[in-house]
Amino acid sequence: MSEKLIVIVGITGNQGASVADVFLKTPGWKIRGISRDLTKGSSKEWSDKGVEMVAADLNDAESLKKAFAGANVAFGVTDFWQSVKIPANHAKAAQEGRTINEVAYDIEVQQGKNIVDAAAATVKTLDRFVLSTLSSTKKWSKGAITFNLHFDAKWEAVEYLRATYPELEKKTSFLQVGYFATNWRGGGMMAPRKQPDGTYILRVSMSGDVKFPMTDPRADVGSFTKALVDVPAGKNLIGAGSKLSWKEWAALWGEHNGKTITYEVAPRSELEDAIPGPVGKELADMIEYIDKFGYDGNDPDVVYPEDLGIEVPRTTMAEYIKKTDWTPCL
């Protein structure tokens, strides 16, 4: 029996690397990873593991089509925040009188379309296309939230696929990766703060009682993707290790670390002041969206791992907290 080929966009990032980890351990599969620069150490690491690495750029649709050729499965992902980091994009935003977020939105929308075009070009050999996306903020909030652009940009690829490639849609499932459990690193949101009396406070601009999906992306995106390959197409999966509230997360953290921790609802302005400019505004819109409308917008079509009818290995937040080194907070 010949091996099947999975092509992975973003193999040097959290999500793509997680997918590669799982399929490397699965008999009967060969992996092709896509990278802009094959000379980088992050690319060579995968070559050393036996992955076929090919050069392609998300901004170059033709290079993606060549990279996708012959794929049985394709995993696609885009990265809004990578575009925000690029100095040339800031220069473009300034020249056009727009925010860097708006420029990054346009870039991510086009990159998503390029990935979809590449998947459509190989639809004859394709068994499954898994596209990493996020919910449509403007749609599910009925226009109340307008600046959560890194959500909306990803969903645009879904709308484009559905409108343009009906045959590809029949072979596609969508993966909405939950809120990253790793977001506490760097001292931002989710980082418990030590108080003078030795207790801790967790402050987020969101209700402490609203439950939302959270996941360890590097550990679990591969398991979610493999599950979507193993079940029939047409799923809109929320990639969740756990669905819990901030108060529940804080309680787990305090119990594991033997610390007293209190959850406080911070005003939206605190987040906007902590990260001045449009990035702070966007993150505040994201938190408000999750708080008022749900991470998935309460889309009735979404499913969770337990709904797939198969075992889906994943990291609960209790397990994540237990395995994580919290020294930067402690």
PyMOL commands that set and color helices and strands:
alter all, ss='L'
color gray80, all
select helices_A, chain A and resi 14-24+41-48+61-68+80-85+87-96+100-121+137-140+149-164+166-169+181-184+217-230+246-257+268-274+278-293+305-307+317-323
alter helices_A, ss='H'
color red, helices_A
select strands_A, chain A and resi 4-8+29-35+52-55+73-76+128-133+172-177+179-180+193-194+200-204+212-215+236-239+242-244+261-265
alter strands_A, ss='S'
color yellow, strands_A
deselect
rebuild
show_as cartoon
